[in-house]
Amino acid sequence: MVVAYLFWPRNRLAELDRLDLALDQQIRSGEPGSAAELTAGYLRLARLVEVALRSQQAALVRRQRWRQRLLIWETLLHHALELERHRSLEQSGLRSPLLAAAMADEQQRVHKALQSMQLCREACR
């Protein structure tokens, strides 16, 4: 328990929300080359949730559905990274109907996952 306090930010739940929204903005911006930042942000969020679930605020963290949000983030991150990979292929000069279809599919999956995340956030309020 003492270790959790040492590595956990003072305003615990606000840090989770801040990181969650920062990742959301990164995904929505679609900036190329942000794969490392997205992955690092997700890993930090996952670590903070695990620490929170071992703290005195575990019940509140469960009520705010942070485990469910992590699963959505995992899916969202996968599709965002795939979309970035497809975009880099297109920028390198590769053009094909299959690539265009794959990009459209990944974009739709990212959009749906963002909608799911928003619904999850709203359900927690």
Secondary structure by P-SEA (a helix, b strand, c coil): caaaaaacccaaaaaaaaaaaaaaaaaaaccccaaaaaaaaaaaaaaaaaaaaaccaaaaaaaaaaaaaaaaaaaaaaaaaaaaaaaaaaaaccccaaaaaaaaaaaaaaaaaaaaaaaaaaaac
